[in-house]
Each structure stands twice: as structure tokens, then as C-alpha cells.
Amino acid sequence: MFTSRPIGFVSSPYKDTSEIPKGLGVKHEAEGVLTILPEFETGLTDIEGFSHLFVLWEFDRSQGFELLGSPPFDNRPHGVFATRSPRRPNPIGLTVVELLRREGIELHVRGVDMLDGTSILDIKPYMSSIPSESLRRGWLAEVEAGKNQGTVLP
Amino acid sequence: MFTSRPIGFVSSPYKDTSEIPKGLGVKHEAEGVLTILPEFETGLTDIEGFSHLFVLWEFDRSQGFELLGSPPFDNRPHGVFATRSPRRPNPIGLTVVELLRREGIELHVRGVDMLDGTSILDIKPYMSSIPSESLRRGWLAEVEAGKNQGTVLP
């Protein structure tokens, strides 16, 4: 196993988790900057060619993990591996962002949902998508369809 | 920062990296099993509802990192953050798999590209796709289009 190390940090408009939009159909349009440590700048070579990136980052303000939890917009509990809960056995977050431009060690992106100052663990190119017509989205689709209407939080 | 811990292990047909299909347009159709440690089984609750999963795993047979490297099907070097190279500052792999069925602590999946015995770090539901018409794929698209034809390895 390994000990994580930051390759950079997120600049985000969100200083507190309460500020991050949550809920059904929420679109993360917030812009932010991924600032990579100068020692890793060479690793960004050719990244400008990709429109979208996977960002792996650390839930560094989350403690411990919870195997069952309720997301903010559904009061039914779901397994941690069926949600994006921050309280995970390995506290790794995953966000897809749109790369707007690169300025040296700065990647200007759209779609951040991390807190300001979050440690970045890795960046990977987003190379292909599963066609949306092939996706089934379990409990999330049920909540969206209102099957759980009596218990949806506003 | 944190020290990684396995939540389970991959059973895959691939015992050696040379057996993993690589190259342009390669489709990962291999079936495998993600076996989750019994202590984390509750975390799988409701996962059956999702057709596709993100699997985060550890490049546990890779040593160190390389900021510039050439993928097997392009001899031009690219930055590690613009490739899926195993030699990364944090040795974390990411694969999207199709969930075929769950049997207790076993997730039977299609699309494995990990080595047999690989440590799993996390599983997350795949909730939405970037429409393929919105994607730009940089050097990868160039190689596909044959712009680098003189140097493409067969």
C-alpha cells in the first residue's frame, strides 16, 4: 500500500461543505483552478488537448468512514460504494471537470465541487463516455423519478 | 494525507501486464470479479441498481513515477497526467466497469484491465457521462486520425 502525497491543490469558491450545491439534477458549473506543484509540471505536457479531466483528490476534512449513509436528498440509507459520500475507507474523491485553459502550472477548470485548498492526488484524461442510454442509475434514478417522493428532502 | 488500505481484490484473467490488450480502439471486454472484504460488505448496499461503476485501484506492481512517458501505441512522450501510465506520483488506477451481477461480496463485472490480485481502493457509482460530441481527446485523437502515422506501432 502507499501513503498519499499532494500533487497540487484546488482553488475553489467553496470554503465550507454547506456551500457546495447538492441535490438532484444539480449542475456543478463553478470555476476553479488546479494548481500543480512545480516539481510535477512536466507531467502536464499535452494535457491542453483534452476537454475533460478526471481529478482524484483527498477528502482531507473528513474523518473515518461510514458503510451506510443517507445522501442529502434522500433519507434512505445507501452503501458508501453506491454513493459519493466523503466518509469512505480510502478518502478519495473523483470529479470530472472541463479544462478551460492551462497557464503553466495552473489548470483553469469548470465543474469543481471540492472545498478550497483540497489536495489533488492525480489527474487523468477523460477519454471516452458510456452512452447515457446504456446507464442505469439505481437509487438515484428512483429519487429523480419521484418513487421516493414522500421522503425527498427539498 | 492517508495510507491506502485494500477494500478488496480483483480477480482478472491477466497475470502479467503483457497480456492486457493495449492500443487504439481496444475494447476491454474481459470479465472479472471484484471481491470485497467481508468487513466492507454493508458498503455495497444498493449497488446492484447501477449498470456501471468507477473502480479505483492500486498499481501495486509499479515502482516510482515518470513525469514523461510514451504509451505503447505512440512513441511521442506525453505527460503522466495526460496518460493512463501506471508510473504515477500516487499509484492509483481508474477503470469503468459494467456491473453484471452481485453475489454477496462478489461483484461480477465486464471491462477489467487490471492484473489479477490487484488491490481495490474504492468503488463509486457512475452517474452521468459527458456526451461524446463534447469530448476532445488530444494526442489520443491525433494518433487515431493517423496524424502520427509514421511512428504508430502496429
Interface residues (C-beta under 8 A of the other chain):
Chain A: M1 F2 T3 S4 R5 P6 I7 I36 F40 T42 G43 L44 T45 D46 I47 E48 G49 F50 S51 H52 L53 F54 L56 E58 D60 L67 L68 P77 H78 G79 V80 F81 A82 T83 R84 R88 P89 N90 P91 I92 L94 V96 S119 L121 D122 I123 K124 P125 Y126 M127 S128 S129 I130 P131 S132 S134 L135 R136 R137 G138 W139 L140 A141 E142
Chain B: M1 F2 T3 S4 R5 P6 I7 I36 F40 T42 G43 L44 T45 D46 I47 E48 G49 F50 S51 H52 F54 L56 E58 D60 L67 L68 P77 H78 G79 V80 F81 A82 T83 R84 R88 P89 N90 P91 I92 L94 V96 S119 L121 D122 I123 K124 P125 Y126 M127 S128 S129 I130 P131 S132 S134 L135 R136 R137 G138 W139 L140 A141 E142
